[in-house]
């Protein structure tokens, strides 16, 4: 088995493993790949100097060559064709009154297939739409339903931090998220504060979750009864990273107290 690297297939599709096939390329390079039923293009997203060796599951094809000037021109031409295909598809959807929203269209490198990415609230019967599109383009047609997180990744944009969306800039795949991550970090459970542009929990909630989970050990929660050197009171605030607990004593005085990390022994 040869060396394997990760490549993002096309512009909007998943990151998969491919056989490097002794092709000289670097991270960020565009490459041409041999896949099932044709040739494709993609971008290398892993370090070619730290490639995976011996992996045999989930290999999707092999790299043929680093993209040439002619290949890049063909990719650009396909991108323009995809814009035209997108407009035609939108008109067909309107004609058939289907409840779906087209996000992007993409041609495979050899132009043997055009893929339409769409969102919808539920399942959509698009069989007749596929027939309409096949008659127009005379190539294989694939309609791929995606979720709101995938849509944000494709469309891209900027988060409240001022940076390009994590999913659109460097994330290879989505990781599981839950409201528990916001709770563990002591964040207000306000949807407008913890949701990204996609309407789901921000991906960055997972980045420091493990650290916050470790630091929150033995810390009380807001509303808990807590004993201090000056008496008992109610917890009104917790600074997890500094391990400072603000306690309101019976006479209304607020006392900040440090809670040491529990011993690992």
Secondary structure, DSSP 8 states (H G I E B T S, - for coil): --EEEEEEETTTS-EEEEE-TT----TT-EEEEEETTEEEEEEE-S-GGG-EES--TTEEEEEEEE--HHHHHHHHHHHHHHHHHHHHHHHHHHHHT-S-EEEEEEE-TTSSEEEEEEE-SS----HHHHHHHHHHH-SEEEEEE--HHHHHHHH--B-TTSSB-HHHHT-SS-----HHHHHHTT----HHHHB-TTSSB-GGGGTSHHHHHHHTTT---TT-EEEETTEEEEEEEEETTTTEEEEEETTS-EEEEE-------
